[in-house]
Amino acid sequence: MTRTRRILLALLGATALCAALGSFLYVQLDRIRVMDEQAAILRRQYIKLPADARTGQAGLEQRITELGQAESEELARYYSAGEMDLYRFGSTVNAMLARRGITVERVRTVTGASAPVLELSVRGSSLALMRFLSDVAARPKYWTIPYLHVQASSGSRTVTCEMQAGYLAHEDAK
């Protein structure tokens, strides 16, 4: 092999080595750039903790207190286990309907897999029925009306309503 060929082969090898190193360097720099972008995204999403651990602890304790109060307020809207029974509930519903001028035609209790409810067939004006439903929504305790079917004849202000009504109880309610 001649001297010129050796020099050309050495130059070719050096060029190949430089190209391989350049490619490797380019790939590594691109990976670093992508990782920096991901770190910047994570920094923006990261909620920084307060520098003072006592302040953070007080904030956490305050939040726990707020959540406990919210849970107590929510549980207060449920009937406790012995506070209401279906017959007392029926008496309350009948009184509310009578106060609105709605006539109860039929009542029966429905017990099954879910919580027991009253099945009612009532007759009255549509305005009185809407006011009754508004009264139910404004109750301090939770009531449920899983079924409501209103039927009105044309030209008449009287509606017939078939509905189921119940109350929500919670075992741990206070």
C-alpha positions in Angstrom: 0.0 0.0 0.0 1.3 3.4 -0.9 1.7 6.3 1.3 -1.1 8.3 -0.4 -3.5 5.4 0.1 -2.7 5.2 3.7 -3.2 8.9 4.2 -6.5 8.7 2.3 -7.6 5.7 4.4 -6.6 7.5 7.6 -8.6 10.6 6.5 -11.6 8.4 5.6 -11.4 6.7 9.0 -11.0 10.1 10.8 -14.0 11.4 8.8 -16.1 8.4 9.7 -15.1 8.7 13.4 -16.0 12.4 13.4 -19.3 11.7 11.7 -20.1 8.9 14.3 -19.1 11.2 17.2 -21.1 14.1 15.7 -24.2 11.9 15.4 -23.8 10.6 18.9 -23.3 14.1 20.2 -26.4 15.3 18.3 -28.6 12.5 19.7 -27.4 13.1 23.2 -28.0 16.9 22.9 -31.5 16.2 21.6 -32.2 13.9 24.5 -31.1 16.6 26.9 -33.3 19.1 25.2 -36.3 16.9 25.5 -35.6 16.1 29.1 -35.3 19.8 29.9 -38.7 20.5 28.2 -40.3 17.7 30.3 -38.7 19.0 33.4 -40.0 22.5 32.7 -43.5 21.1 32.2 -43.3 19.2 35.5 -42.0 22.3 37.3 -45.1 24.2 36.0 -47.4 21.4 37.2 -45.6 21.0 40.6 -47.3 22.7 43.5 -44.5 23.9 45.7 -44.7 23.2 49.4 -44.3 26.1 51.8 -40.8 26.7 53.0 -41.9 26.6 56.6 -43.0 23.1 57.6 -45.1 24.5 60.5 -47.1 26.7 58.1 -47.7 23.8 55.8 -48.8 21.6 58.7 -51.2 24.4 59.9 -52.6 24.7 56.4 -53.1 20.9 56.2 -54.8 20.9 59.6 -57.1 23.7 58.6 -58.0 21.8 55.4 -58.7 18.7 57.4 -60.9 20.7 59.7 -62.8 22.2 56.8 -63.3 18.8 55.2 -64.6 17.4 58.6 -67.1 20.2 58.9 -68.3 19.7 55.3 -68.7 16.0 56.0 -70.7 16.8 59.2 -72.9 19.2 57.3 -73.5 16.6 54.6 -74.3 13.8 57.1 -76.7 16.2 58.9 -78.9 16.1 55.7 -79.5 12.4 56.1 -81.8 10.8 58.6 -80.1 8.8 61.2 -81.0 5.1 61.6 -83.8 5.6 64.2 -84.9 9.1 63.4 -87.5 8.2 60.7 -89.5 5.2 59.8 -91.7 4.7 56.7 -95.0 5.3 58.6 -93.9 8.6 60.2 -92.6 9.6 56.8 -96.0 8.8 55.2 -97.7 10.9 57.8 -95.4 13.8 57.0 -95.9 13.4 53.2 -99.7 13.3 53.7 -99.7 16.4 55.8 -97.6 18.3 53.2 -99.9 17.1 50.4 -103.0 18.1 52.4 -101.5 21.6 53.1 -101.2 22.1 49.4 -104.7 20.9 48.7 -103.7 17.7 47.0 -105.9 14.7 47.5 -104.3 11.3 48.2 -106.2 8.6 46.4 -103.9 5.6 47.2 -100.9 4.9 49.3 -98.9 1.7 49.7 -95.4 0.9 51.0 -92.9 -0.7 48.6 -90.1 -2.7 50.2 -87.5 -4.5 48.1 -83.8 -4.6 47.4 -83.4 -0.8 47.8 -84.6 1.5 50.5 -88.4 1.3 51.3 -90.5 4.0 49.6 -94.1 5.1 49.5 -96.0 4.7 46.3 -98.7 7.4 46.1 -101.5 8.2 43.7 -102.6 11.8 44.2 -104.9 14.3 42.5 -104.7 18.1 42.6 -103.8 21.2 40.6 -100.5 21.3 38.7 -99.5 24.4 40.7 -100.1 22.7 44.0 -98.1 19.7 42.8 -95.2 22.0 41.7 -95.3 23.7 45.1 -95.2 20.3 46.9 -92.2 19.3 44.8 -90.5 22.6 45.7 -91.3 21.9 49.4 -89.6 18.5 49.0 -86.5 20.1 47.4 -86.3 22.7 50.2 -86.4 20.1 53.0 -83.5 20.2 55.4 -83.2 16.4 55.1 -82.7 14.4 51.9 -85.9 13.0 50.3 -85.9 11.0 47.1 -88.6 10.7 44.4 -87.3 7.9 42.2 -90.5 7.7 40.1 -92.9 10.5 39.1 -95.6 10.2 36.4 -97.9 13.2 35.9 -101.0 12.9 33.8 -103.2 15.9 32.9 -106.4 15.9 30.9 -106.8 18.6 28.3 -108.8 21.6 29.4 -108.6 20.6 33.1 -106.4 22.2 35.8 -106.4 19.0 37.7 -103.6 16.5 37.3 -103.2 12.9 38.5 -99.8 11.9 39.7 -98.3 8.5 40.4 -95.0 8.8 42.4 -92.7 7.0 44.7 -91.2 9.0 47.6 -88.7 8.0 50.2 -86.1 9.4 52.6 -82.4 8.9 52.7 -80.9 7.4 55.9 -77.3 7.0 56.8 -76.0 4.6 59.5 -73.3 7.0 60.7 -75.5 10.2 60.5 -75.6 12.1 63.8 
